[in-house]
Amino acid sequence: RKFTAPLVGVDEFRQADAHWQSIQINEAFELITVDRTAPFVQQGRQLLHEVVNSLYGVIEGLKRWPSG
């Protein structure tokens, strides 16, 4: 779950529409662990960083998966 939480948060943003409540947006940011007080450019960098880390975590987990 630790590795996939950022991916879930990004997917929630992807599915968002104009009627999303701010509480849902805050929950998505919490899943991605983005600092909402940072400038928007840094928030974007944090989002990308967390997604890439998440993907690498999934890859490393799959590498250790028994192949039998």
NUVOPA-171812 format. One record per residue: residue in one letter; x, y, z of N, C-alpha, C in turn; residue number from 1. Coordinates in steps of 0.001 Angstrom, whole numbers, plus 524288, in hexadecimal, padded with zeros to 5 digits. Layout:
N
<pt res="A" n_xx="X" n_yy="Y" n_zz="Z" ca_xx="X" ca_yy="Y" ca_zz="Z" c_xx="X" c_yy="Y" c_zz="Z" n="NUM"/>
...
end
This chain:
68
<pt res="R" n_xx="80339" n_yy="7FB56" n_zz="80000" ca_xx="80000" ca_yy="80000" ca_zz="80000" c_xx="80362" c_yy="804E5" c_zz="80000" n="1"/>
<pt res="K" n_xx="807DB" n_yy="8048A" n_zz="802AF" ca_xx="80B6B" ca_yy="808FB" ca_zz="802F6" c_xx="80D1A" c_yy="80AB6" c_zz="7FD82" n="2"/>
<pt res="F" n_xx="80E1A" n_yy="806ED" n_zz="7FA1F" ca_xx="80FF7" ca_yy="80837" ca_zz="7F4E8" c_xx="80BA5" c_yy="80A23" c_zz="7F150" n="3"/>
<pt res="T" n_xx="806ED" n_yy="8084E" n_zz="7F216" ca_xx="802BF" ca_yy="809A0" ca_zz="7EE64" c_xx="7FF74" c_yy="80E51" c_zz="7F001" n="4"/>
<pt res="A" n_xx="7FFFA" n_yy="8103D" n_zz="7F4C9" ca_xx="7FCCE" ca_yy="814AB" ca_zz="7F68D" c_xx="7FD5D" c_yy="81972" c_zz="7F302" n="5"/>
<pt res="P" n_xx="80221" n_yy="81AEF" n_zz="7F160" ca_xx="80284" ca_yy="81F63" ca_zz="7EDCB" c_xx="7FFBB" c_yy="81E76" c_zz="7E8A2" n="6"/>
<pt res="L" n_xx="7FFE5" n_yy="819A8" n_zz="7E6BA" ca_xx="7FD36" ca_yy="81875" ca_zz="7E1CA" c_xx="7F750" c_yy="818FE" c_zz="7E266" n="7"/>
<pt res="V" n_xx="7F545" n_yy="81750" n_zz="7E6D8" ca_xx="7EFA9" ca_yy="817E0" ca_zz="7E7E6" c_xx="7EE3C" c_yy="81DA6" c_zz="7E833" n="8"/>
<pt res="G" n_xx="7F175" n_yy="820B7" n_zz="7EAD5" ca_xx="7F06F" ca_yy="82657" ca_zz="7EB42" c_xx="7F05B" c_yy="82902" c_zz="7E5FB" n="9"/>
<pt res="V" n_xx="7F40E" n_yy="827B3" n_zz="7E29C" ca_xx="7F439" ca_yy="829FE" ca_zz="7DD5E" c_xx="7EF7B" c_yy="82845" c_zz="7DA38" n="10"/>
<pt res="D" n_xx="7EDE9" n_yy="8235D" n_zz="7DAC3" ca_xx="7E947" ca_yy="82181" ca_zz="7D7FE" c_xx="7E467" c_yy="82469" c_zz="7D9D2" n="11"/>
<pt res="E" n_xx="7E416" n_yy="825A4" n_zz="7DED8" ca_xx="7DF9C" ca_yy="828A4" ca_zz="7E0C9" c_xx="7DF84" c_yy="82E13" c_zz="7DE5D" n="12"/>
<pt res="F" n_xx="7E41E" n_yy="83080" n_zz="7DDB8" ca_xx="7E44E" ca_yy="83588" ca_zz="7DB02" c_xx="7E27C" c_yy="834F8" c_zz="7D566" n="13"/>
<pt res="R" n_xx="7E42E" n_yy="830D0" n_zz="7D2E3" ca_xx="7E2D7" ca_yy="82FEE" ca_zz="7CD6B" c_xx="7DCF6" c_yy="82F85" c_zz="7CCA6" n="14"/>
<pt res="Q" n_xx="7DA5A" n_yy="82D2E" n_zz="7D073" ca_xx="7D4C1" ca_yy="82C62" ca_zz="7D00C" c_xx="7D190" c_yy="8311C" c_zz="7D1F7" n="15"/>
<pt res="A" n_xx="7D448" n_yy="83504" n_zz="7D3D8" ca_xx="7D19B" ca_yy="8398D" ca_zz="7D618" c_xx="7CE9A" c_yy="83C9E" c_zz="7D1EF" n="16"/>
<pt res="D" n_xx="7CA90" n_yy="83F26" n_zz="7D3BF" ca_xx="7C7CC" ca_yy="842D7" ca_zz="7D05E" c_xx="7C6DF" c_yy="847D4" c_zz="7D378" n="17"/>
<pt res="A" n_xx="7C424" n_yy="84B72" n_zz="7D13A" ca_xx="7C35F" ca_yy="8508F" ca_zz="7D3A9" c_xx="7C031" c_yy="8504F" c_zz="7D8B0" n="18"/>
<pt res="H" n_xx="7BDAA" n_yy="84BF6" n_zz="7D9B9" ca_xx="7BA44" ca_yy="84B96" ca_zz="7DE4E" c_xx="7BCDA" c_yy="848FE" c_zz="7E2F8" n="19"/>
<pt res="W" n_xx="7C1E4" n_yy="84807" n_zz="7E28D" ca_xx="7C4B1" ca_yy="8459F" ca_zz="7E6EE" c_xx="7C49E" c_yy="84931" c_zz="7EBA4" n="20"/>
<pt res="Q" n_xx="7C404" n_yy="84700" n_zz="7F02B" ca_xx="7C43C" ca_yy="84A0C" ca_zz="7F4F4" c_xx="7C9EB" c_yy="84A8F" c_zz="7F6A2" n="21"/>
<pt res="S" n_xx="7CB2F" n_yy="84EC2" n_zz="7F961" ca_xx="7D098" ca_yy="84FAD" ca_zz="7FAEB" c_xx="7D2A4" c_yy="84B65" c_zz="7FE82" n="22"/>
<pt res="I" n_xx="7CF34" n_yy="848E9" n_zz="8018A" ca_xx="7D0F5" ca_yy="844AF" ca_zz="80502" c_xx="7D315" c_yy="84022" c_zz="801CB" n="23"/>
<pt res="Q" n_xx="7D0B5" n_yy="83EF5" n_zz="7FD5A" ca_xx="7D28A" ca_yy="83AB8" ca_zz="7FA02" c_xx="7D7CA" c_yy="83C1C" c_zz="7F785" n="24"/>
<pt res="I" n_xx="7D879" n_yy="840F2" n_zz="7F615" ca_xx="7DD76" ca_yy="842A9" ca_zz="7F3E5" c_xx="7E1B2" c_yy="84241" c_zz="7F808" n="25"/>
<pt res="N" n_xx="7E07A" n_yy="843D8" n_zz="7FCD3" ca_xx="7E449" ca_yy="84374" ca_zz="80116" c_xx="7E5C4" c_yy="83DC4" c_zz="80217" n="26"/>
<pt res="E" n_xx="7E1FA" n_yy="83A40" n_zz="801DF" ca_xx="7E31D" ca_yy="834B7" ca_zz="802A9" c_xx="7E6B4" c_yy="8329E" c_zz="7FE64" n="27"/>
<pt res="A" n_xx="7E5E1" n_yy="8344D" n_zz="7F992" ca_xx="7E93F" ca_yy="832A1" ca_zz="7F540" c_xx="7EEC8" c_yy="834A4" c_zz="7F616" n="28"/>
<pt res="F" n_xx="7EF53" n_yy="83995" n_zz="7F7B9" ca_xx="7F480" ca_yy="83BBF" ca_zz="7F8CC" c_xx="7F727" c_yy="838CA" c_zz="7FD3F" n="29"/>
<pt res="E" n_xx="7F42F" n_yy="8372D" n_zz="8012B" ca_xx="7F66D" ca_yy="83442" ca_zz="80586" c_xx="7F873" c_yy="82EEA" c_zz="803BD" n="30"/>
<pt res="L" n_xx="7F5AF" n_yy="82C6C" n_zz="80032" ca_xx="7F785" ca_yy="82767" ca_zz="7FE25" c_xx="7FCB0" c_yy="827FB" c_zz="7FB40" n="31"/>
<pt res="I" n_xx="7FD4D" n_yy="82C69" n_zz="7F8AE" ca_xx="801FF" ca_yy="82D4C" ca_zz="7F59D" c_xx="8064B" c_yy="82FBC" c_zz="7F8F9" n="32"/>
<pt res="T" n_xx="80500" n_yy="831A8" n_zz="7FD7F" ca_xx="8088B" ca_yy="83466" ca_zz="80114" c_xx="80AF1" c_yy="83937" c_zz="7FE91" n="33"/>
<pt res="V" n_xx="8078B" n_yy="83C9E" n_zz="7FCA7" ca_xx="8092A" ca_yy="8419B" ca_zz="7FA6B" c_xx="80853" c_yy="845D1" c_zz="7FE84" n="34"/>
<pt res="D" n_xx="80C35" n_yy="84938" n_zz="7FF29" ca_xx="80BDC" ca_yy="84D97" ca_zz="802D0" c_xx="808A4" c_yy="851E6" c_zz="8004D" n="35"/>
<pt res="R" n_xx="803E0" n_yy="85287" n_zz="8021B" ca_xx="80046" ca_yy="8565F" ca_zz="7FFCE" c_xx="801F1" c_yy="85BFA" c_zz="800C8" n="36"/>
<pt res="T" n_xx="8059D" n_yy="85CE0" n_zz="80459" ca_xx="8076A" ca_yy="86234" ca_zz="80560" c_xx="80BE6" c_yy="863C8" c_zz="801C8" n="37"/>
<pt res="A" n_xx="80E15" n_yy="8600B" n_zz="7FEFE" ca_xx="81267" ca_yy="86124" ca_zz="7FB65" c_xx="81050" c_yy="863DE" c_zz="7F67F" n="38"/>
<pt res="P" n_xx="813AF" n_yy="866C0" n_zz="7F3BA" ca_xx="8120A" ca_yy="8690C" ca_zz="7EEBA" c_xx="81026" c_yy="864C8" c_zz="7EAFB" n="39"/>
<pt res="F" n_xx="80CB9" n_yy="8663A" n_zz="7E767" ca_xx="80A57" ca_yy="86265" ca_zz="7E3E3" c_xx="80E5A" c_yy="85F49" c_zz="7E0C7" n="40"/>
<pt res="V" n_xx="8128E" n_yy="861D4" n_zz="7DF18" ca_xx="8168B" ca_yy="85F0C" ca_zz="7DC18" c_xx="81901" c_yy="85AD0" c_zz="7DF7B" n="41"/>
<pt res="Q" n_xx="81A0A" n_yy="85BFA" n_zz="7E462" ca_xx="81C4A" ca_yy="85810" ca_zz="7E7E1" c_xx="8185F" c_yy="853BE" c_zz="7E919" n="42"/>
<pt res="Q" n_xx="81363" n_yy="85515" n_zz="7E980" ca_xx="80F6C" ca_yy="85112" ca_zz="7EA4F" c_xx="80F57" c_yy="84D56" c_zz="7E5AD" n="43"/>
<pt res="G" n_xx="80FCD" n_yy="84F6D" n_zz="7E0F3" ca_xx="80FFF" ca_yy="84C26" ca_zz="7DC4C" c_xx="814C1" c_yy="8489D" c_zz="7DC4E" n="44"/>
<pt res="R" n_xx="81932" n_yy="84AB9" n_zz="7DDEE" ca_xx="81DF5" ca_yy="84799" ca_zz="7DE4C" c_xx="81D51" c_yy="84349" c_zz="7E24A" n="45"/>
<pt res="Q" n_xx="81B02" n_yy="8448B" n_zz="7E6C7" ca_xx="81A1D" ca_yy="8409C" ca_zz="7EAD3" c_xx="8168C" c_yy="83C4E" c_zz="7E8D5" n="46"/>
<pt res="L" n_xx="8127F" n_yy="83DD5" n_zz="7E60D" ca_xx="80ED5" ca_yy="83A05" ca_zz="7E3E9" c_xx="811AA" c_yy="83646" c_zz="7E02F" n="47"/>
<pt res="L" n_xx="814B4" n_yy="83872" n_zz="7DC9C" ca_xx="8179B" ca_yy="8352B" ca_zz="7D8ED" c_xx="81B85" c_yy="831B0" c_zz="7DBC4" n="48"/>
<pt res="H" n_xx="81E3B" n_yy="833D1" n_zz="7DF97" ca_xx="82213" ca_yy="830D6" ca_zz="7E290" c_xx="81F83" c_yy="82C30" c_zz="7E553" n="49"/>
<pt res="E" n_xx="81B05" n_yy="82D1D" n_zz="7E7C7" ca_xx="81853" ca_yy="828F1" ca_zz="7EA95" c_xx="81656" c_yy="824B9" c_zz="7E6E0" n="50"/>
<pt res="V" n_xx="8147C" n_yy="82646" n_zz="7E24A" ca_xx="812A1" ca_yy="8226E" ca_zz="7DE7B" c_xx="81726" c_yy="81F12" c_zz="7DC86" n="51"/>
<pt res="V" n_xx="81B8C" n_yy="8218D" n_zz="7DB43" ca_xx="82013" ca_yy="81E9C" ca_zz="7D965" c_xx="82206" c_yy="81AF0" c_zz="7DDAE" n="52"/>
<pt res="N" n_xx="82260" n_yy="81CD5" n_zz="7E287" ca_xx="823FB" ca_yy="81971" ca_zz="7E6DC" c_xx="82045" c_yy="814D6" c_zz="7E777" n="53"/>
<pt res="S" n_xx="81B42" n_yy="815E1" n_zz="7E6DA" ca_xx="8175C" ca_yy="811CA" ca_zz="7E752" c_xx="8182E" c_yy="80DA3" c_zz="7E31E" n="54"/>
<pt res="L" n_xx="8190D" n_yy="80F50" n_zz="7DE5A" ca_xx="819E4" ca_yy="80B9E" ca_zz="7DA14" c_xx="81ECF" c_yy="80862" c_zz="7DAF4" n="55"/>
<pt res="Y" n_xx="822F8" n_yy="80ADF" n_zz="7DCC4" ca_xx="827C1" ca_yy="807F5" ca_zz="7DDF2" c_xx="826D3" c_yy="80406" c_zz="7E256" n="56"/>
<pt res="G" n_xx="823BF" n_yy="80582" n_zz="7E641" ca_xx="82283" ca_yy="801E0" ca_zz="7EA78" c_xx="81F95" c_yy="7FD20" c_zz="7E883" n="57"/>
<pt res="V" n_xx="81BE5" n_yy="7FDF8" n_zz="7E502" ca_xx="818F7" ca_yy="7F99E" ca_zz="7E2BE" c_xx="81C9F" c_yy="7F621" c_zz="7DF95" n="58"/>
<pt res="I" n_xx="82013" n_yy="7F883" n_zz="7DC87" ca_xx="823C9" ca_yy="7F579" ca_zz="7D95F" c_xx="82749" c_yy="7F225" c_zz="7DCE3" n="59"/>
<pt res="E" n_xx="82957" n_yy="7F47F" n_zz="7E10A" ca_xx="82CBC" ca_yy="7F18F" ca_zz="7E4A1" c_xx="829B9" c_yy="7ED11" c_zz="7E735" n="60"/>
<pt res="G" n_xx="824D0" n_yy="7EE05" n_zz="7E88D" ca_xx="821A0" ca_yy="7E9DC" ca_zz="7EAD5" c_xx="820C2" c_yy="7E56E" c_zz="7E6FC" n="61"/>
<pt res="L" n_xx="81FE7" n_yy="7E6C1" n_zz="7E221" ca_xx="81F1D" ca_yy="7E2B6" ca_zz="7DE24" c_xx="8241B" c_yy="7DFA7" c_zz="7DD11" n="62"/>
<pt res="K" n_xx="82891" n_yy="7E248" n_zz="7DD6D" ca_xx="82D81" ca_yy="7DF86" ca_zz="7DC9E" c_xx="82E5B" c_yy="7DB50" c_zz="7E0C2" n="63"/>
<pt res="R" n_xx="82C75" n_yy="7DC43" n_zz="7E578" ca_xx="82D22" ca_yy="7D882" ca_zz="7E9BC" c_xx="828EB" c_yy="7D451" c_zz="7E9D0" n="64"/>
<pt res="W" n_xx="8250E" n_yy="7D4D9" n_zz="7E676" ca_xx="820BB" ca_yy="7D123" ca_zz="7E63D" c_xx="822D0" c_yy="7CBD8" c_zz="7E46E" n="65"/>
<pt res="P" n_xx="82149" n_yy="7C7AD" n_zz="7E6F4" ca_xx="8232A" ca_yy="7C279" ca_zz="7E554" c_xx="82159" c_yy="7C12D" c_zz="7DFC6" n="66"/>
<pt res="S" n_xx="824E5" n_yy="7BF6A" n_zz="7DCA0" ca_xx="82388" ca_yy="7BE1C" ca_zz="7D733" c_xx="8233E" c_yy="7B82B" c_zz="7D69E" n="67"/>
<pt res="G" n_xx="81EE9" n_yy="7B620" n_zz="7D804" ca_xx="81EB8" ca_yy="7B07E" ca_zz="7D7B3" c_xx="8198F" c_yy="7AEB7" c_zz="7D677" n="68"/>
end
